[in-house]
Amino acid sequence: MVLLEFSMAPRGHAESFSADVARVIDVIDKSGLPYQLTAMGTIIEGEWSEVLGVVTACFERMREDCARVSTSIR
């Protein structure tokens, strides 16, 4: 098992990030993995491949609407 904390933010948007973040939270929620939202990111628990799969799915989802995405994984 692994605990992974990550954060993502669109870059180059003139408007609010809230809709982009909400779509990413939906991906995380639908994964079925335990997670916790924090002030600085999201912590996900699971097997390495599952957790990285969720992070990848979040990145791909945000990239659909954003030309650039800032990502931090801890």
Distance bins in CASP14 RR format, pairs under 12 A and 6 or more apart:
PFRMAT RR
TARGET T0000
AUTHOR 0000-0000-0000
RMODE 2
METHOD distances of the structure
MODEL  1
1 33 0 0 0 0 0 1 0 0 0 0 0
1 34 0 0 0 0 0 1 0 0 0 0 0
1 44 0 0 0 0 0 1 0 0 0 0 0
1 45 1 0 0 1 0 0 0 0 0 0 0
1 46 1 0 1 0 0 0 0 0 0 0 0
1 47 1 0 0 1 0 0 0 0 0 0 0
1 48 0 0 0 0 1 0 0 0 0 0 0
1 49 0 0 0 0 0 1 0 0 0 0 0
1 50 0 0 0 0 1 0 0 0 0 0 0
1 51 0 0 0 0 1 0 0 0 0 0 0
2 33 0 0 0 0 0 1 0 0 0 0 0
2 34 0 0 0 0 0 1 0 0 0 0 0
2 43 0 0 0 0 0 1 0 0 0 0 0
2 44 0 0 0 0 1 0 0 0 0 0 0
2 45 1 0 0 1 0 0 0 0 0 0 0
2 46 1 0 1 0 0 0 0 0 0 0 0
2 47 1 0 0 1 0 0 0 0 0 0 0
2 48 1 0 1 0 0 0 0 0 0 0 0
2 49 0 0 0 0 1 0 0 0 0 0 0
2 50 0 0 0 0 1 0 0 0 0 0 0
2 51 1 0 1 0 0 0 0 0 0 0 0
2 52 0 0 0 0 1 0 0 0 0 0 0
2 53 0 0 0 0 0 1 0 0 0 0 0
2 54 0 0 0 0 0 1 0 0 0 0 0
2 55 0 0 0 0 0 1 0 0 0 0 0
2 73 0 0 0 0 0 1 0 0 0 0 0
2 74 0 0 0 0 0 1 0 0 0 0 0
3 33 0 0 0 0 0 1 0 0 0 0 0
3 34 0 0 0 0 1 0 0 0 0 0 0
3 35 0 0 0 0 0 1 0 0 0 0 0
3 36 0 0 0 0 1 0 0 0 0 0 0
3 38 0 0 0 0 0 1 0 0 0 0 0
3 42 0 0 0 0 0 1 0 0 0 0 0
3 43 1 0 1 0 0 0 0 0 0 0 0
3 44 1 0 0 1 0 0 0 0 0 0 0
3 45 1 0 1 0 0 0 0 0 0 0 0
3 46 0 0 0 0 1 0 0 0 0 0 0
3 47 0 0 0 0 0 1 0 0 0 0 0
3 48 0 0 0 0 0 1 0 0 0 0 0
3 51 0 0 0 0 1 0 0 0 0 0 0
3 73 0 0 0 0 0 1 0 0 0 0 0
3 74 0 0 0 0 1 0 0 0 0 0 0
4 28 0 0 0 0 0 1 0 0 0 0 0
4 33 0 0 0 0 1 0 0 0 0 0 0
4 34 0 0 0 0 0 1 0 0 0 0 0
4 35 0 0 0 0 1 0 0 0 0 0 0
4 36 0 0 0 0 0 1 0 0 0 0 0
4 41 0 0 0 0 0 1 0 0 0 0 0
4 42 0 0 0 0 1 0 0 0 0 0 0
4 43 1 0 0 1 0 0 0 0 0 0 0
4 44 1 0 1 0 0 0 0 0 0 0 0
4 45 1 0 0 1 0 0 0 0 0 0 0
4 46 0 0 0 0 1 0 0 0 0 0 0
4 47 0 0 0 0 0 1 0 0 0 0 0
4 48 0 0 0 0 1 0 0 0 0 0 0
4 49 0 0 0 0 0 1 0 0 0 0 0
4 50 0 0 0 0 0 1 0 0 0 0 0
4 51 1 0 1 0 0 0 0 0 0 0 0
4 52 1 0 0 1 0 0 0 0 0 0 0
4 53 0 0 0 0 0 1 0 0 0 0 0
4 54 0 0 0 0 1 0 0 0 0 0 0
4 55 1 0 0 1 0 0 0 0 0 0 0
4 56 0 0 0 0 0 1 0 0 0 0 0
4 58 0 0 0 0 0 1 0 0 0 0 0
4 71 0 0 0 0 0 1 0 0 0 0 0
4 72 0 0 0 0 0 1 0 0 0 0 0
4 73 1 0 0 1 0 0 0 0 0 0 0
4 74 1 0 0 1 0 0 0 0 0 0 0
5 35 0 0 0 0 1 0 0 0 0 0 0
5 36 0 0 0 0 1 0 0 0 0 0 0
5 37 0 0 0 0 0 1 0 0 0 0 0
5 38 1 0 0 1 0 0 0 0 0 0 0
5 39 0 0 0 0 0 1 0 0 0 0 0
5 40 1 0 0 1 0 0 0 0 0 0 0
5 41 1 0 0 1 0 0 0 0 0 0 0
5 42 1 0 0 1 0 0 0 0 0 0 0
5 43 1 0 1 0 0 0 0 0 0 0 0
5 44 1 0 0 1 0 0 0 0 0 0 0
5 45 0 0 0 0 0 1 0 0 0 0 0
5 51 0 0 0 0 0 1 0 0 0 0 0
5 55 0 0 0 0 0 1 0 0 0 0 0
5 71 0 0 0 0 0 1 0 0 0 0 0
5 72 0 0 0 0 1 0 0 0 0 0 0
5 73 1 0 0 1 0 0 0 0 0 0 0
5 74 1 0 1 0 0 0 0 0 0 0 0
6 24 0 0 0 0 1 0 0 0 0 0 0
6 27 0 0 0 0 0 1 0 0 0 0 0
6 28 0 0 0 0 1 0 0 0 0 0 0
6 35 0 0 0 0 0 1 0 0 0 0 0
6 36 0 0 0 0 0 1 0 0 0 0 0
6 37 0 0 0 0 0 1 0 0 0 0 0
6 38 0 0 0 0 0 1 0 0 0 0 0
6 40 0 0 0 0 0 1 0 0 0 0 0
6 41 1 0 0 1 0 0 0 0 0 0 0
6 42 1 0 0 1 0 0 0 0 0 0 0
6 43 0 0 0 0 1 0 0 0 0 0 0
6 44 1 0 0 1 0 0 0 0 0 0 0
6 51 0 0 0 0 1 0 0 0 0 0 0
6 52 0 0 0 0 1 0 0 0 0 0 0
6 53 0 0 0 0 0 1 0 0 0 0 0
6 54 0 0 0 0 1 0 0 0 0 0 0
6 55 1 0 1 0 0 0 0 0 0 0 0
6 56 0 0 0 0 0 1 0 0 0 0 0
6 57 0 0 0 0 0 1 0 0 0 0 0
6 58 1 0 0 1 0 0 0 0 0 0 0
6 59 0 0 0 0 1 0 0 0 0 0 0
6 62 0 0 0 0 0 1 0 0 0 0 0
6 69 0 0 0 0 0 1 0 0 0 0 0
6 70 0 0 0 0 0 1 0 0 0 0 0
6 71 1 0 0 1 0 0 0 0 0 0 0
6 72 1 0 0 1 0 0 0 0 0 0 0
6 73 1 0 1 0 0 0 0 0 0 0 0
6 74 1 0 0 1 0 0 0 0 0 0 0
7 17 0 0 0 0 0 1 0 0 0 0 0
7 21 0 0 0 0 1 0 0 0 0 0 0
7 24 0 0 0 0 1 0 0 0 0 0 0
7 25 0 0 0 0 0 1 0 0 0 0 0
7 28 0 0 0 0 0 1 0 0 0 0 0
7 37 0 0 0 0 0 1 0 0 0 0 0
7 38 0 0 0 0 1 0 0 0 0 0 0
7 39 0 0 0 0 1 0 0 0 0 0 0
7 40 1 0 0 1 0 0 0 0 0 0 0
7 41 1 0 1 0 0 0 0 0 0 0 0
7 42 1 0 0 1 0 0 0 0 0 0 0
7 43 0 0 0 0 0 1 0 0 0 0 0
7 44 0 0 0 0 0 1 0 0 0 0 0
7 55 0 0 0 0 0 1 0 0 0 0 0
7 58 0 0 0 0 0 1 0 0 0 0 0
7 59 0 0 0 0 0 1 0 0 0 0 0
7 62 0 0 0 0 0 1 0 0 0 0 0
7 69 0 0 0 0 0 1 0 0 0 0 0
7 70 0 0 0 0 1 0 0 0 0 0 0
7 71 1 0 0 1 0 0 0 0 0 0 0
7 72 1 0 1 0 0 0 0 0 0 0 0
7 73 0 0 0 0 1 0 0 0 0 0 0
7 74 0 0 0 0 1 0 0 0 0 0 0
8 17 0 0 0 0 1 0 0 0 0 0 0
8 20 0 0 0 0 1 0 0 0 0 0 0
8 21 1 0 0 1 0 0 0 0 0 0 0
8 23 0 0 0 0 0 1 0 0 0 0 0
8 24 1 0 0 1 0 0 0 0 0 0 0
8 25 0 0 0 0 0 1 0 0 0 0 0
8 27 0 0 0 0 0 1 0 0 0 0 0
8 28 0 0 0 0 0 1 0 0 0 0 0
8 40 0 0 0 0 0 1 0 0 0 0 0
8 41 0 0 0 0 1 0 0 0 0 0 0
8 42 0 0 0 0 1 0 0 0 0 0 0
8 54 0 0 0 0 0 1 0 0 0 0 0
8 55 0 0 0 0 1 0 0 0 0 0 0
8 56 0 0 0 0 0 1 0 0 0 0 0
8 57 0 0 0 0 0 1 0 0 0 0 0
8 58 1 0 0 1 0 0 0 0 0 0 0
8 59 1 0 0 1 0 0 0 0 0 0 0
8 60 0 0 0 0 0 1 0 0 0 0 0
8 61 0 0 0 0 1 0 0 0 0 0 0
8 62 1 0 1 0 0 0 0 0 0 0 0
8 63 0 0 0 0 1 0 0 0 0 0 0
8 66 0 0 0 0 1 0 0 0 0 0 0
8 68 0 0 0 0 0 1 0 0 0 0 0
8 69 1 0 1 0 0 0 0 0 0 0 0
8 70 1 0 0 1 0 0 0 0 0 0 0
8 71 1 0 1 0 0 0 0 0 0 0 0
8 72 1 0 0 1 0 0 0 0 0 0 0
8 73 0 0 0 0 1 0 0 0 0 0 0
9 16 0 0 0 0 0 1 0 0 0 0 0
9 17 1 0 0 1 0 0 0 0 0 0 0
9 18 0 0 0 0 0 1 0 0 0 0 0
9 20 0 0 0 0 1 0 0 0 0 0 0
9 21 1 0 0 1 0 0 0 0 0 0 0
9 24 0 0 0 0 1 0 0 0 0 0 0
9 40 0 0 0 0 0 1 0 0 0 0 0
9 41 0 0 0 0 1 0 0 0 0 0 0
9 58 0 0 0 0 0 1 0 0 0 0 0
9 59 0 0 0 0 0 1 0 0 0 0 0
9 62 0 0 0 0 1 0 0 0 0 0 0
9 66 0 0 0 0 1 0 0 0 0 0 0
9 68 0 0 0 0 1 0 0 0 0 0 0
9 69 1 0 0 1 0 0 0 0 0 0 0
9 70 1 0 1 0 0 0 0 0 0 0 0
9 71 0 0 0 0 1 0 0 0 0 0 0
9 72 0 0 0 0 1 0 0 0 0 0 0
10 16 0 0 0 0 0 1 0 0 0 0 0
10 17 1 0 1 0 0 0 0 0 0 0 0
10 18 0 0 0 0 0 1 0 0 0 0 0
10 19 0 0 0 0 1 0 0 0 0 0 0
10 20 1 0 1 0 0 0 0 0 0 0 0
10 21 0 0 0 0 1 0 0 0 0 0 0
10 23 0 0 0 0 0 1 0 0 0 0 0
10 24 0 0 0 0 1 0 0 0 0 0 0
10 58 0 0 0 0 0 1 0 0 0 0 0
10 59 0 0 0 0 0 1 0 0 0 0 0
10 61 0 0 0 0 0 1 0 0 0 0 0
10 62 1 0 0 1 0 0 0 0 0 0 0
10 63 0 0 0 0 1 0 0 0 0 0 0
10 64 0 0 0 0 0 1 0 0 0 0 0
10 65 1 0 0 1 0 0 0 0 0 0 0
10 66 1 1 0 0 0 0 0 0 0 0 0
10 67 0 0 0 0 1 0 0 0 0 0 0
10 68 1 0 0 1 0 0 0 0 0 0 0
10 69 1 0 1 0 0 0 0 0 0 0 0
10 70 1 0 0 1 0 0 0 0 0 0 0
10 71 0 0 0 0 0 1 0 0 0 0 0
11 17 0 0 0 0 1 0 0 0 0 0 0
11 20 0 0 0 0 0 1 0 0 0 0 0
11 62 0 0 0 0 0 1 0 0 0 0 0
11 63 0 0 0 0 0 1 0 0 0 0 0
11 65 0 0 0 0 0 1 0 0 0 0 0
11 66 1 0 0 1 0 0 0 0 0 0 0
11 67 1 0 0 1 0 0 0 0 0 0 0
11 68 1 0 1 0 0 0 0 0 0 0 0
11 69 1 0 0 1 0 0 0 0 0 0 0
11 70 1 0 1 0 0 0 0 0 0 0 0
11 71 0 0 0 0 0 1 0 0 0 0 0
12 20 0 0 0 0 0 1 0 0 0 0 0
12 65 0 0 0 0 0 1 0 0 0 0 0
12 66 1 0 0 1 0 0 0 0 0 0 0
12 67 1 0 0 1 0 0 0 0 0 0 0
12 68 1 0 0 1 0 0 0 0 0 0 0
12 69 0 0 0 0 0 1 0 0 0 0 0
12 70 0 0 0 0 1 0 0 0 0 0 0
13 19 0 0 0 0 1 0 0 0 0 0 0
13 20 1 0 0 1 0 0 0 0 0 0 0
13 21 0 0 0 0 0 1 0 0 0 0 0
13 62 0 0 0 0 0 1 0 0 0 0 0
13 65 0 0 0 0 1 0 0 0 0 0 0
13 66 1 0 0 1 0 0 0 0 0 0 0
13 67 0 0 0 0 1 0 0 0 0 0 0
13 68 0 0 0 0 1 0 0 0 0 0 0
13 69 0 0 0 0 0 1 0 0 0 0 0
13 70 0 0 0 0 0 1 0 0 0 0 0
14 66 0 0 0 0 0 1 0 0 0 0 0
15 65 0 0 0 0 0 1 0 0 0 0 0
15 66 0 0 0 0 0 1 0 0 0 0 0
16 22 0 0 0 0 0 1 0 0 0 0 0
17 23 0 0 0 0 0 1 0 0 0 0 0
17 24 0 0 0 0 1 0 0 0 0 0 0
17 25 0 0 0 0 0 1 0 0 0 0 0
17 62 0 0 0 0 1 0 0 0 0 0 0
17 65 0 0 0 0 0 1 0 0 0 0 0
17 66 0 0 0 0 1 0 0 0 0 0 0
17 69 0 0 0 0 0 1 0 0 0 0 0
17 70 0 0 0 0 0 1 0 0 0 0 0
18 24 0 0 0 0 0 1 0 0 0 0 0
18 25 0 0 0 0 0 1 0 0 0 0 0
19 25 0 0 0 0 0 1 0 0 0 0 0
19 26 0 0 0 0 0 1 0 0 0 0 0
19 61 0 0 0 0 0 1 0 0 0 0 0
19 62 0 0 0 0 0 1 0 0 0 0 0
19 64 0 0 0 0 0 1 0 0 0 0 0
19 65 0 0 0 0 1 0 0 0 0 0 0
19 66 0 0 0 0 0 1 0 0 0 0 0
20 26 0 0 0 0 0 1 0 0 0 0 0
20 27 0 0 0 0 0 1 0 0 0 0 0
20 58 0 0 0 0 0 1 0 0 0 0 0
20 59 0 0 0 0 0 1 0 0 0 0 0
20 61 0 0 0 0 1 0 0 0 0 0 0
20 62 1 0 1 0 0 0 0 0 0 0 0
20 63 0 0 0 0 0 1 0 0 0 0 0
20 64 0 0 0 0 1 0 0 0 0 0 0
20 65 1 0 0 1 0 0 0 0 0 0 0
20 66 1 0 0 1 0 0 0 0 0 0 0
20 67 0 0 0 0 0 1 0 0 0 0 0
20 68 0 0 0 0 0 1 0 0 0 0 0
20 69 0 0 0 0 1 0 0 0 0 0 0
20 70 0 0 0 0 0 1 0 0 0 0 0
21 27 0 0 0 0 0 1 0 0 0 0 0
21 28 0 0 0 0 0 1 0 0 0 0 0
21 37 0 0 0 0 1 0 0 0 0 0 0
21 41 0 0 0 0 1 0 0 0 0 0 0
21 42 0 0 0 0 1 0 0 0 0 0 0
21 58 0 0 0 0 1 0 0 0 0 0 0
21 61 0 0 0 0 0 1 0 0 0 0 0
21 62 0 0 0 0 1 0 0 0 0 0 0
21 65 0 0 0 0 0 1 0 0 0 0 0
21 66 0 0 0 0 0 1 0 0 0 0 0
21 69 0 0 0 0 0 1 0 0 0 0 0
22 28 0 0 0 0 0 1 0 0 0 0 0
22 29 0 0 0 0 0 1 0 0 0 0 0
22 37 0 0 0 0 0 1 0 0 0 0 0
22 58 0 0 0 0 0 1 0 0 0 0 0
22 61 0 0 0 0 0 1 0 0 0 0 0
22 62 0 0 0 0 0 1 0 0 0 0 0
22 65 0 0 0 0 0 1 0 0 0 0 0
23 29 0 0 0 0 0 1 0 0 0 0 0
23 30 0 0 0 0 0 1 0 0 0 0 0
23 57 0 0 0 0 0 1 0 0 0 0 0
23 58 0 0 0 0 1 0 0 0 0 0 0
23 59 0 0 0 0 0 1 0 0 0 0 0
23 60 0 0 0 0 0 1 0 0 0 0 0
23 61 1 0 1 0 0 0 0 0 0 0 0
23 62 1 0 0 1 0 0 0 0 0 0 0
23 63 0 0 0 0 0 1 0 0 0 0 0
23 64 0 0 0 0 1 0 0 0 0 0 0
23 65 1 0 0 1 0 0 0 0 0 0 0
23 66 0 0 0 0 0 1 0 0 0 0 0
23 69 0 0 0 0 0 1 0 0 0 0 0
24 30 0 0 0 0 0 1 0 0 0 0 0
24 31 0 0 0 0 0 1 0 0 0 0 0
24 35 0 0 0 0 0 1 0 0 0 0 0
24 37 0 0 0 0 0 1 0 0 0 0 0
24 41 0 0 0 0 0 1 0 0 0 0 0
24 42 0 0 0 0 1 0 0 0 0 0 0
24 44 0 0 0 0 0 1 0 0 0 0 0
24 54 0 0 0 0 1 0 0 0 0 0 0
24 55 0 0 0 0 1 0 0 0 0 0 0
24 56 0 0 0 0 0 1 0 0 0 0 0
24 57 0 0 0 0 1 0 0 0 0 0 0
24 58 1 0 1 0 0 0 0 0 0 0 0
24 59 0 0 0 0 1 0 0 0 0 0 0
24 60 0 0 0 0 0 1 0 0 0 0 0
24 61 1 0 1 0 0 0 0 0 0 0 0
24 62 1 0 1 0 0 0 0 0 0 0 0
24 63 0 0 0 0 0 1 0 0 0 0 0
24 64 0 0 0 0 0 1 0 0 0 0 0
24 65 0 0 0 0 0 1 0 0 0 0 0
24 66 0 0 0 0 0 1 0 0 0 0 0
24 69 0 0 0 0 1 0 0 0 0 0 0
24 71 0 0 0 0 0 1 0 0 0 0 0
25 31 0 0 0 0 0 1 0 0 0 0 0
25 35 0 0 0 0 1 0 0 0 0 0 0
25 36 0 0 0 0 0 1 0 0 0 0 0
25 37 1 0 0 1 0 0 0 0 0 0 0
25 41 0 0 0 0 0 1 0 0 0 0 0
25 42 1 0 0 1 0 0 0 0 0 0 0
25 44 0 0 0 0 0 1 0 0 0 0 0
25 54 0 0 0 0 0 1 0 0 0 0 0
25 58 0 0 0 0 1 0 0 0 0 0 0
25 61 0 0 0 0 0 1 0 0 0 0 0
25 62 0 0 0 0 0 1 0 0 0 0 0
26 32 0 0 0 0 0 1 0 0 0 0 0
26 35 0 0 0 0 0 1 0 0 0 0 0
26 54 0 0 0 0 0 1 0 0 0 0 0
26 57 0 0 0 0 0 1 0 0 0 0 0
26 58 0 0 0 0 1 0 0 0 0 0 0
26 61 0 0 0 0 1 0 0 0 0 0 0
26 62 0 0 0 0 0 1 0 0 0 0 0
27 33 0 0 0 0 0 1 0 0 0 0 0
27 35 0 0 0 0 0 1 0 0 0 0 0
27 42 0 0 0 0 0 1 0 0 0 0 0
27 44 0 0 0 0 0 1 0 0 0 0 0
27 53 0 0 0 0 1 0 0 0 0 0 0
27 54 1 0 0 1 0 0 0 0 0 0 0
27 55 0 0 0 0 1 0 0 0 0 0 0
27 56 0 0 0 0 1 0 0 0 0 0 0
27 57 1 0 1 0 0 0 0 0 0 0 0
27 58 1 0 1 0 0 0 0 0 0 0 0
27 59 0 0 0 0 1 0 0 0 0 0 0
27 60 0 0 0 0 1 0 0 0 0 0 0
27 61 1 0 1 0 0 0 0 0 0 0 0
27 62 0 0 0 0 1 0 0 0 0 0 0
27 63 0 0 0 0 0 1 0 0 0 0 0
27 64 0 0 0 0 0 1 0 0 0 0 0
28 34 0 0 0 0 0 1 0 0 0 0 0
28 35 1 0 1 0 0 0 0 0 0 0 0
28 36 0 0 0 0 0 1 0 0 0 0 0
28 37 0 0 0 0 1 0 0 0 0 0 0
28 41 0 0 0 0 0 1 0 0 0 0 0
28 42 1 0 0 1 0 0 0 0 0 0 0
28 43 0 0 0 0 0 1 0 0 0 0 0
28 44 1 0 0 1 0 0 0 0 0 0 0
28 45 0 0 0 0 0 1 0 0 0 0 0
28 50 0 0 0 0 0 1 0 0 0 0 0
28 51 0 0 0 0 0 1 0 0 0 0 0
28 53 0 0 0 0 0 1 0 0 0 0 0
28 54 1 0 0 1 0 0 0 0 0 0 0
28 55 0 0 0 0 1 0 0 0 0 0 0
28 56 0 0 0 0 0 1 0 0 0 0 0
28 57 0 0 0 0 1 0 0 0 0 0 0
28 58 1 0 0 1 0 0 0 0 0 0 0
28 59 0 0 0 0 0 1 0 0 0 0 0
28 61 0 0 0 0 1 0 0 0 0 0 0
28 62 0 0 0 0 0 1 0 0 0 0 0
29 35 1 0 0 1 0 0 0 0 0 0 0
29 37 0 0 0 0 0 1 0 0 0 0 0
29 42 0 0 0 0 0 1 0 0 0 0 0
29 44 0 0 0 0 0 1 0 0 0 0 0
29 54 0 0 0 0 0 1 0 0 0 0 0
29 57 0 0 0 0 0 1 0 0 0 0 0
29 58 0 0 0 0 0 1 0 0 0 0 0
30 54 0 0 0 0 1 0 0 0 0 0 0
30 57 0 0 0 0 1 0 0 0 0 0 0
30 58 0 0 0 0 0 1 0 0 0 0 0
30 61 0 0 0 0 0 1 0 0 0 0 0
31 42 0 0 0 0 0 1 0 0 0 0 0
31 44 1 0 0 1 0 0 0 0 0 0 0
31 45 0 0 0 0 0 1 0 0 0 0 0
31 46 0 0 0 0 1 0 0 0 0 0 0
31 47 0 0 0 0 0 1 0 0 0 0 0
31 50 1 0 0 1 0 0 0 0 0 0 0
31 51 0 0 0 0 1 0 0 0 0 0 0
31 52 0 0 0 0 0 1 0 0 0 0 0
31 53 0 0 0 0 1 0 0 0 0 0 0
31 54 1 0 1 0 0 0 0 0 0 0 0
31 55 0 0 0 0 1 0 0 0 0 0 0
31 56 0 0 0 0 0 1 0 0 0 0 0
31 57 1 0 0 1 0 0 0 0 0 0 0
31 58 0 0 0 0 1 0 0 0 0 0 0
31 61 0 0 0 0 0 1 0 0 0 0 0
32 44 0 0 0 0 1 0 0 0 0 0 0
32 45 0 0 0 0 0 1 0 0 0 0 0
32 46 0 0 0 0 1 0 0 0 0 0 0
32 50 0 0 0 0 1 0 0 0 0 0 0
32 51 0 0 0 0 0 1 0 0 0 0 0
32 54 0 0 0 0 1 0 0 0 0 0 0
32 57 0 0 0 0 0 1 0 0 0 0 0
33 42 0 0 0 0 0 1 0 0 0 0 0
33 43 0 0 0 0 0 1 0 0 0 0 0
33 44 1 0 1 0 0 0 0 0 0 0 0
33 45 1 0 0 1 0 0 0 0 0 0 0
33 46 1 0 1 0 0 0 0 0 0 0 0
33 47 0 0 0 0 1 0 0 0 0 0 0
33 48 0 0 0 0 0 1 0 0 0 0 0
33 49 0 0 0 0 0 1 0 0 0 0 0
33 50 1 0 0 1 0 0 0 0 0 0 0
33 51 1 0 0 1 0 0 0 0 0 0 0
33 52 0 0 0 0 0 1 0 0 0 0 0
33 53 0 0 0 0 1 0 0 0 0 0 0
33 54 1 0 0 1 0 0 0 0 0 0 0
33 55 0 0 0 0 0 1 0 0 0 0 0
33 57 0 0 0 0 0 1 0 0 0 0 0
33 58 0 0 0 0 0 1 0 0 0 0 0
34 42 0 0 0 0 0 1 0 0 0 0 0
34 43 0 0 0 0 1 0 0 0 0 0 0
34 44 1 0 0 1 0 0 0 0 0 0 0
34 45 1 0 1 0 0 0 0 0 0 0 0
34 46 1 0 0 1 0 0 0 0 0 0 0
34 47 0 0 0 0 0 1 0 0 0 0 0
34 50 0 0 0 0 0 1 0 0 0 0 0
34 51 0 0 0 0 0 1 0 0 0 0 0
34 54 0 0 0 0 0 1 0 0 0 0 0
35 41 0 0 0 0 0 1 0 0 0 0 0
35 42 1 0 1 0 0 0 0 0 0 0 0
35 43 1 0 0 1 0 0 0 0 0 0 0
35 44 1 0 1 0 0 0 0 0 0 0 0
35 45 1 0 0 1 0 0 0 0 0 0 0
35 46 0 0 0 0 1 0 0 0 0 0 0
35 50 0 0 0 0 0 1 0 0 0 0 0
35 51 0 0 0 0 1 0 0 0 0 0 0
35 54 0 0 0 0 1 0 0 0 0 0 0
35 55 0 0 0 0 0 1 0 0 0 0 0
35 58 0 0 0 0 0 1 0 0 0 0 0
36 42 1 0 0 1 0 0 0 0 0 0 0
36 43 1 0 1 0 0 0 0 0 0 0 0
36 44 0 0 0 0 1 0 0 0 0 0 0
36 45 0 0 0 0 1 0 0 0 0 0 0
37 43 0 0 0 0 1 0 0 0 0 0 0
37 44 0 0 0 0 0 1 0 0 0 0 0
38 44 0 0 0 0 0 1 0 0 0 0 0
38 74 0 0 0 0 0 1 0 0 0 0 0
40 72 0 0 0 0 1 0 0 0 0 0 0
40 74 0 0 0 0 1 0 0 0 0 0 0
41 55 0 0 0 0 0 1 0 0 0 0 0
41 58 0 0 0 0 0 1 0 0 0 0 0
41 71 0 0 0 0 0 1 0 0 0 0 0
41 72 0 0 0 0 1 0 0 0 0 0 0
41 73 0 0 0 0 0 1 0 0 0 0 0
41 74 0 0 0 0 1 0 0 0 0 0 0
42 51 0 0 0 0 0 1 0 0 0 0 0
42 54 0 0 0 0 1 0 0 0 0 0 0
42 55 0 0 0 0 1 0 0 0 0 0 0
42 58 0 0 0 0 1 0 0 0 0 0 0
42 71 0 0 0 0 0 1 0 0 0 0 0
42 72 0 0 0 0 0 1 0 0 0 0 0
42 73 0 0 0 0 0 1 0 0 0 0 0
42 74 0 0 0 0 0 1 0 0 0 0 0
43 51 0 0 0 0 1 0 0 0 0 0 0
43 54 0 0 0 0 0 1 0 0 0 0 0
43 55 0 0 0 0 0 1 0 0 0 0 0
43 73 0 0 0 0 0 1 0 0 0 0 0
43 74 0 0 0 0 1 0 0 0 0 0 0
44 50 0 0 0 0 1 0 0 0 0 0 0
44 51 1 0 1 0 0 0 0 0 0 0 0
44 52 0 0 0 0 1 0 0 0 0 0 0
44 53 0 0 0 0 1 0 0 0 0 0 0
44 54 1 0 1 0 0 0 0 0 0 0 0
44 55 1 0 0 1 0 0 0 0 0 0 0
44 56 0 0 0 0 0 1 0 0 0 0 0
44 57 0 0 0 0 0 1 0 0 0 0 0
44 58 0 0 0 0 1 0 0 0 0 0 0
44 73 0 0 0 0 0 1 0 0 0 0 0
44 74 0 0 0 0 0 1 0 0 0 0 0
45 51 1 0 0 1 0 0 0 0 0 0 0
45 54 0 0 0 0 0 1 0 0 0 0 0
46 52 0 0 0 0 1 0 0 0 0 0 0
46 53 0 0 0 0 0 1 0 0 0 0 0
46 54 0 0 0 0 1 0 0 0 0 0 0
46 55 0 0 0 0 0 1 0 0 0 0 0
47 53 0 0 0 0 1 0 0 0 0 0 0
47 54 0 0 0 0 0 1 0 0 0 0 0
48 54 0 0 0 0 0 1 0 0 0 0 0
48 55 0 0 0 0 0 1 0 0 0 0 0
49 55 0 0 0 0 0 1 0 0 0 0 0
49 56 0 0 0 0 0 1 0 0 0 0 0
50 56 0 0 0 0 0 1 0 0 0 0 0
50 57 0 0 0 0 0 1 0 0 0 0 0
51 57 0 0 0 0 0 1 0 0 0 0 0
51 58 0 0 0 0 0 1 0 0 0 0 0
51 73 0 0 0 0 1 0 0 0 0 0 0
52 58 0 0 0 0 0 1 0 0 0 0 0
52 59 0 0 0 0 0 1 0 0 0 0 0
52 73 0 0 0 0 1 0 0 0 0 0 0
53 59 0 0 0 0 1 0 0 0 0 0 0
53 60 0 0 0 0 1 0 0 0 0 0 0
53 61 0 0 0 0 0 1 0 0 0 0 0
53 73 0 0 0 0 0 1 0 0 0 0 0
54 60 0 0 0 0 0 1 0 0 0 0 0
54 61 0 0 0 0 0 1 0 0 0 0 0
54 73 0 0 0 0 0 1 0 0 0 0 0
55 61 0 0 0 0 0 1 0 0 0 0 0
55 62 0 0 0 0 0 1 0 0 0 0 0
55 69 0 0 0 0 0 1 0 0 0 0 0
55 71 1 0 0 1 0 0 0 0 0 0 0
55 72 0 0 0 0 0 1 0 0 0 0 0
55 73 1 0 0 1 0 0 0 0 0 0 0
55 74 0 0 0 0 0 1 0 0 0 0 0
56 62 0 0 0 0 0 1 0 0 0 0 0
56 63 0 0 0 0 0 1 0 0 0 0 0
56 69 0 0 0 0 0 1 0 0 0 0 0
56 71 0 0 0 0 0 1 0 0 0 0 0
56 73 0 0 0 0 0 1 0 0 0 0 0
57 63 0 0 0 0 0 1 0 0 0 0 0
57 64 0 0 0 0 0 1 0 0 0 0 0
58 64 0 0 0 0 0 1 0 0 0 0 0
58 66 0 0 0 0 0 1 0 0 0 0 0
58 69 0 0 0 0 1 0 0 0 0 0 0
58 71 0 0 0 0 1 0 0 0 0 0 0
58 73 0 0 0 0 0 1 0 0 0 0 0
59 66 0 0 0 0 1 0 0 0 0 0 0
59 68 0 0 0 0 0 1 0 0 0 0 0
59 69 1 0 0 1 0 0 0 0 0 0 0
59 70 0 0 0 0 0 1 0 0 0 0 0
59 71 1 0 0 1 0 0 0 0 0 0 0
59 72 0 0 0 0 0 1 0 0 0 0 0
59 73 0 0 0 0 0 1 0 0 0 0 0
60 66 0 0 0 0 0 1 0 0 0 0 0
60 69 0 0 0 0 1 0 0 0 0 0 0
60 71 0 0 0 0 0 1 0 0 0 0 0
61 69 0 0 0 0 1 0 0 0 0 0 0
62 68 0 0 0 0 1 0 0 0 0 0 0
62 69 1 0 1 0 0 0 0 0 0 0 0
62 70 0 0 0 0 1 0 0 0 0 0 0
62 71 0 0 0 0 1 0 0 0 0 0 0
63 69 1 0 1 0 0 0 0 0 0 0 0
63 70 0 0 0 0 0 1 0 0 0 0 0
63 71 0 0 0 0 0 1 0 0 0 0 0
END
